[in-house]
Amino acid sequence: MAGPIPDYPRIASIYGAHVGMEATDVELQMAARYDLLIGGLDRPSGDVGPKKKKVNETIARLRELNPNIVILHFAAYPPYWGTWDDDVPESVFLHTPEGERINGWPGTHMLHLGRPETVDLLVEAIQRRIAGVDFDGPFIDCMGGRFDWWAVEMETHRPVVIDVDGDGRQDDRDELNRIWGEGKRQILERLRADLGSDEVIMINGGSGGAYAKPYVNGIYYEDYVDHVISQRMPWEKVIADYLGDCALEHTPNCTTINASSGIWPDYEASSRLPFDECSELLERGYSDLQRMRLGLTAALMGDGYYGYDLNTRWRGQHWWYAEFDAPLGKVLGPGGESEDGTWRRQFEGGLVVCNPLPRRVHLELDRKYRDYTTGWSGREFVVPAFDGRIFIPVG
């Protein structure tokens, strides 16, 4: 269902388009600025014909406004299952030796991905959640190729013994990684076989999603730009993994990389914190233009999408920046490293420079350009550390 491939930049709204069934046309025009919507469109539960018809009318209007848009439903997060949806067999859950369930993201319990009934549960749930609605396909969260250690008692950090085989003892980490990686692979293999080659399947997997490449249209690199800034991960690995997944075999390719503000709010901050504190967090996050530009220009080194938001704990802001409207058009060649350590890529409408270094770089260009951010024109520019710029040619 996805339309033609968009020009650049390609901007994604991640985990929160906030488009309801009664959305006004102004709201839809704002949402249609994005080329990729991941989650956030109201979808009626059950087989509610009139409501599904309304959702499909909304999707049709979005496609009318932006023929290139890809719309994915946030369909599942396989490490865990919401406590509000508990009508499932106890065997699908992960337990301690005492038989207690293990908490994951706040409000969820962790699933046992080594059991066939759990794979069945997830595949059926994903298919049910996209059935009858004109999404391009499902987005599946938390699909790194290992056991999801980060999700265990995420909020409480309560230490637990994981007993995957019921023998009353702590299980081997390597074995857990193997079981969970195979469970996730089976989910994707089943979905691709059932949905066919035309359906878009996207996962949040980052560099741990290599096992998924034969099955998916794109991989979400969540917060990988932030890891470059914090130096938790070398730029060379981040850019190599991202560029590699911009060339997956299934089309359209929806690989996405994001940056966030670096602010870490409380879990579910929008409902837990006072209004004034929420407003202050959002204002600070929106205003970190340097992080936003670093991520945007990193994304433009490849053929993927880009999103910028507050944090993994609070996504879904409708932030928009002037640089997102830069008239770059089509690409003229691949991105690559220059002698000064910056990365550059030439487009029909301009030159993009990404500086992933912890120092500023003085550029001397071969012709006159205008910095799309500052409006400065000339042949020489300075790009600060961990920043990026879009340059538009001028006469």
N, C-alpha and C positions, 0 to 999 in steps of 0.2 A: 504493500500500500504506500510505502514511502515514496516521495516525489523525487525530482531531479536533485543532483548534488548541489548544495549552495556554494556561492562564492565565499570569500574570506573577509573578515573573521567569521568563525562559526561558533555561536554562543549557546550554551546549554543552561537550562534551569534545572537544578538538581534537587530532587526530593521536596518539591513544594510549589507547583504551579498555582495552587489555590484557585482553581477554576471550578466553580460550582455549577450546578445544572441551571441556575437562574442568573448566571453571569451576564452583565451588561455588555454591549458591544464595545464599549471603551475598555473594559477589562480584557476582552478577547483580543483587541488590538494590541494591548500591552503584552499579553502572553504570546501573541504571534510574532513578536520581535525575535523570540528565541528560535533557533533552528532545531533544537532538541529539547523536548520536555520529558523529564523523568519523574513520574509520579505527580500527584496533586490534582488530578481531575476526578471529580466526584464520580463514583461508580456504584450504582444501586446493588445491594446484595440480593441474591436470589434471582429468579426469572421474572423480573418486573418489566413487562413489555413497554408501557408508556414511558417509564423513566429511562430505560435503555435508549428508546427512540430520542428522548431529549438529549442524552449524552452524545449520541451519534450526530445530532444536529449541531451541537456545540463543536464537536471535532470537525465536522464538515466546514463550519465557518472558519475555524482556525486554518484549515487547509486552503480555504479560499483566500484568506489574508496572506498566507505564506505557503505557497505550493511546495516549498522545499522541506517543510517541517516534518520531523520524526517525533511521534508521540508514543511513549512507552508507559505501561502500567507497572507501578511498583508492586510486584506480584508475590514476593516471598523473601524471607531471610532465613535460610535453612538451618543455621545453628540453633535457632530457638523458635518457640511457638507462644503466641500471646495467651496469657492466663484468662483473657476474656473469651477465648474460643477453645474451650476445654472438652468438647464432646469428641474425644479421640481416645484410642486405647492407651493404657498406661505404658505398654511396651515401647511406645515411640519415644519416650523420654529417657534422658540420661539420669543415672542415679548414683548416690553414694552407696557404700556397703550396707548402710542402715536402711536403704530403700528410699531415701529422701530425694526429691527432685533438686536440681541445681539451677539457680537463677542465672539468667543471662542479662540482656539489656533490661533496664527497669520495666517491670510488668510482664516479663516473659520467663519461660523455663526452657532449658537447653534440650535439644533433641538428640536422639541416638541415630546418627546417620549410617551406622553399620547394620541396621535392620531393614530388610526388604519392605516391611510395612511402613517404615518411615519414608523411604523413597517413594513408595506408592502414594502416601498421603500428600507429599509435597508436589509431585507431578500433577496429581489430580487437582490440588488446590490452585496451582498456577494456571492450569487450563481452564478451570472454572471461573477464575477471576478475570480472564480476558475474553471469555466466551460471549458472543453476541454484541460486543462493543468494538468499534472500528479503530482500536489501537493498532499500531504497527507491530506490537509484540510485547513480551514481558521483559522487565528489568528485575534481576535477581540479586539481592544484596548478599554480602558476606560469603563470597565464593572463592576465597583464597584456597590454595590446594592442600592445606594442612588443617589439623585440629584448631579450633578457634580459641586458643588459650586466652586471648584478650577479652573474650566474652564471659569467662567464668566469674560469676558473682561480680559483675562489672561495677556496680555502684557500691556494694558493701565491702568488697575485697575480702570477704569471709573465706578463710582457707578451707578447702574441701578435698576429700579423697575421691577421685574419679574411678568408678568401678564399671568399666564398659562390658566385661564378660561375666559379671555376677559371682566372682570367686572370692569377694570380700577383701581384695587387696588393691593398692594403687597400681594402675596400669602403666605400661611402658610408653614413654612419650613417642618414640618412633612408630610403635604399633598404632597408637591413636592417630598419628599423622597419616599413616597409610590407610587406615579404615575410613577416615573422614575424606581424604582425597578421592578415594574410589567411590564413596557415596555421592559426592558432588559430581563426579564424572558421569555416573549412571543417570543422575537427574538430567544433565544436559543431553546425554545421548538419547534418552527417552523423549525429551521434549523436541529435539531436532527431528527425530524419526516421526513423531506424531504431528508436528506442526508443518513440516515440509521446509523446503529451501527458501520460500519467499518471506516467511515470517522473520521479523527481527528479534534476535535474542541477545540481550546485553547483560553483563555481570559486573559486579564490583569485585575485582580480584587482584588488580595491580600485577606486579611481577610474579606473584604467587599463583596467577591464573594460567600458567603456561599449558597445563593439562587441558584447558577449555578451548584452546584455539581452533580445533577442528569443528567446533559446534557453534561458535558465537560470532556475532557481527561486531562486537566491540567490547572493550574492557575499560572500566572506570578506574583511573589512577587517583584515588582519594588522598588528598593532602600531600601528594608527592612533591609539589613545589615547596611546601612548607618544610619538608625534610631537607631540601637543598639549603634553605636559609639557616636552619638550625644545625646543618652539617651532620645530621643523622645519616644521610645517604649521599653518596657522591653524585654530582651532576651528571657525570659520564654514564652512570648506570641508569639514572632516571630518564635521560633523553634517549638512550639506546633502547630501553624497554618500551617507552612510549612510541618511538618511531617504528619499532618492529611491529607493534600491534595496530599501527595505522595501515598495515598492509595485510590484514587478515583476509582469508579466502571468501568469506561471505560478504555480500554487498546488500545494502549500503553499509559502509563501515562507520560505526558510532563510537569509536574509541575516544575517550574524554579524559582530560587532565584538569585538576582544579587547584586553586590556591585558596586559602582562607586567611582571616585577619590575624590569626595567632592568639586571639582572645579565647580563653577557656571559661565559658559560663557554667553554671550548675546544670545538671541534667534537667531537661524539660523546663528550662529557664523561663520561657514565655508564660508558663502557667504557675511557676513557683515564686518568681521574683516580683517585687513591686514594679508598677508601671514605669516610674522614673528611672529605676535601675536598668530595666529593659531598654528604655529609650537611649540611655547613655551608652550601653553596650553596642547597640546598633549604630549609633552615630560614630563611635570610635572605629568600629569595624569597617563601615562604609568609607571612612576617610583615609584608610591606609592605602593610598593610591600606588605607592611603590610596590607593595606586594601584589596588588592587582595587575600592574603592568608587567612585572616579572613573569607571572603566570600566563598572561595573555600572549606575550611574545614567545614564551617557551612553547605554548600550544601551536603557535603559528610556524614553528620550525617543522611541524608535521601536518598531516591532513586531518587532524581530529578536531574535537570540539573543546570549548573552554568554559568553565564556570568559576565564579568567585562569590564567596559567601562568608558568613560569620565564623562558623566552626562546625565540625562533625556533630557536635551536640545540639546545634541549632542551625539547620539549613533552611532553605526555602525563601530567602529574601529576594525581592524583585529588584535587585540593584542593577542599574544600567549606567554606563560610562560613555563619554564622548568617543573614546578609542574603539568601542564596540561598533561604531558607525563609520569607522575609517574605510574609505572606498578602495580597498586593496584589489578587489576583483579576483581574477584568476592568478594562479601561481605560474612563475616562469622557470622554476627549477627547484631542486631540493634545498633544504636548509643545511648549513654546514659551519664548521668552526673556522674562524679567521685567525691570523697570526697573533693578534692581540688578545686572544682568548674569548672574545665575544662570538656569538653565533648569529649568522645573518641569512636572510632569505629574500629573494627578489620577487616581487609581484608586479602585475600589470600596473597597479596604482601606486606602488611605492616600495620602499625598502624597510624591512623589519630587522631590528637589532636587539638581541637578548644578551644581557650581561649577567651570567650566573656566578661571577667572581666576587670575592669579598673585598674588592677594591674598585674604584671608579676607573673608567677607560676614556681616553681622549680620542675621538674619532676625527679622521681627516678623509672626507669623502671625495669622490671623483667629479661631483657636480653639485649644484646648489639644491638643497632640500629645505622643506619646512617641517619642523618638529610638530607633530600633530597634537602633542600634549601642551607645549608651551607657546606655540606660535612663532618661535624663533626661526629665522631663515639664515642660511649660510652653507658653508662647506665643512665647518668644524663644529663639533658638539662634544659635550661630556655626558656620558651615561653613568649615573652613580652605581655603586655596588648593589648587587641583587636588584636590578631594575631593568627596564627595557624601554624601547622607543619605536614609534612608527614614524617614518620620514616620507613625506609626500614631495615629489619633484616639482620644482618651480622654475620659471624661466629666468 
